[in-house]
Amino acid sequence: MRAPTLTVTLQPGRYEIHCPVDGHKTMGMDTHFTVGGAGGAGSSAPEPGGSTGGY
């Protein structure tokens, strides 16, 4: 079975994704990422020490 996909268009900037279920964010189900401008580096990997929490 193929996993579902999600495509979004984001403006350059810094973003956070986290699980909205009570307590899950504090258990590490969150991550931050940065989107660059046109011709820039694009998005960066999660911060060192940051959890991807399955995302």
C-alpha positions as CSV (number, residue, x, y, z in Angstrom):
1,M,0.0,0.0,0.0
2,R,1.4,3.4,-1.0
3,A,1.6,6.1,1.7
4,P,-0.5,9.2,1.2
5,T,1.3,12.4,0.2
6,L,0.8,16.0,0.9
7,T,2.0,18.9,-1.3
8,V,2.1,22.4,0.0
9,T,3.4,25.8,-1.3
10,L,5.1,27.8,1.4
11,Q,6.6,31.3,1.5
12,P,10.2,31.5,2.5
13,G,10.6,31.4,6.3
14,R,10.9,29.2,9.4
15,Y,8.2,26.7,10.2
16,E,7.2,24.2,12.9
17,I,5.3,21.0,12.5
18,H,4.0,19.2,15.5
19,C,1.4,16.6,16.5
20,P,-1.7,18.2,17.9
21,V,-2.6,15.3,20.2
22,D,-2.3,16.2,23.9
23,G,1.2,15.6,25.2
24,H,2.7,14.4,21.9
25,K,4.6,17.6,21.1
26,T,6.3,17.5,24.5
27,M,7.2,13.8,23.8
28,G,9.2,15.0,20.7
29,M,6.7,14.8,17.9
30,D,7.7,18.1,16.4
31,T,10.2,19.5,14.0
32,H,11.3,22.9,12.6
33,F,12.4,23.6,9.1
34,T,13.4,26.6,6.9
35,V,12.2,27.3,3.4
36,G,14.5,29.4,1.3
37,G,13.6,31.9,-1.5
38,A,13.6,31.2,-5.2
39,G,17.1,30.1,-6.3
40,G,18.0,29.6,-2.7
41,A,18.9,26.4,-1.0
42,G,15.3,25.2,-0.6
43,S,14.4,23.6,2.7
44,S,16.9,22.5,5.4
45,A,17.1,19.3,7.4
46,P,15.6,19.3,10.9
47,E,17.7,21.0,13.5
48,P,20.5,19.0,15.2
49,G,19.0,17.4,18.3
50,G,15.5,18.0,17.0
51,S,13.1,15.1,16.5
52,T,11.3,14.3,13.3
53,G,8.6,12.5,15.4
54,G,7.8,10.3,12.5
55,Y,7.1,13.2,10.1
